[in-house]
């Protein structure tokens, strides 16, 4: 999932600094418009592959409607 895009940008910049990367491809099942824009602004040569784009994020940077609690609840109830 690509919400704000900050984590992906941080990781990719570290990888680029450490390894010789000729082509950078970023894949996500779901992304926000804001996240895609952030990645494009900070990693302009990256190719971005997403299955779905959701337009909205909450104030906590959760994608709406996103995937909901599916990932969290796969391992039991929230504590």
N, C-alpha and C positions, 0 to 999 in steps of 0.2 A: 504494500500500500504506500502510496506517495501522497502524504498530506501537505505539510508545509514545504517539503523538499530540502530542508536544512540538513537533516541527517545524511541524505544521499549526497548532497554537495560536499559536506565535510569528509565523508568516506572516500568519495571519488578524488577529491583534491589530494588526500593522503596517498592514495594508490598511484595517482599520476606522478606525485613527487618521488615515490619510491621505486616504481617500475616503469619500463618503457611500454607505454600503452599507445598503440597505433590508432585503434578505433574504440571508442567508448560507447557501449550500448547499455541503456538502463531500461529494465522491464518491470512492470507492475501490473497487478490485476486491476486495481482501481486507483485513480488519482484525482486530485482536486485541480481545478483550473489554476489556482494560486500556486500550487506546488510545481506544476509544469512550467509556469512562467518564471518561478524562482530558479529552477534548474536551467532553463534556457538562458537566463540572464547571467548565471555564474559558470555554466559549462556549455558555451555556445556550440561547440563541436560535437556534443553528445547526441546520440540518436536515442529518442525516447519511444518506447513501445508500451502502450497501455491497452487494456481490454475495455475499460469504461472510464468516463470522466464525469465526476459529479461537480456541480457548480458551487456548492455551498459548504462552508465549514462553520463549526460552532466557535464560541469564544475560547474553548479549550483546544481548538485546532483538530476537532474530530470531523471527518468527512460526513456530510449529510446527503442521502440517507446512509451511504457507506455500507460497511459490513456489520454494523451493530456490535453486539456482544458475542458474536459467534466464536471468535478466537478465544476470548477470555473464558467463556462458559464451557468450552470444550474440555477444560481441565477441572471442572467442578464449579460450585457456587463462588461468588465473590466474597472475600473476607473483609 
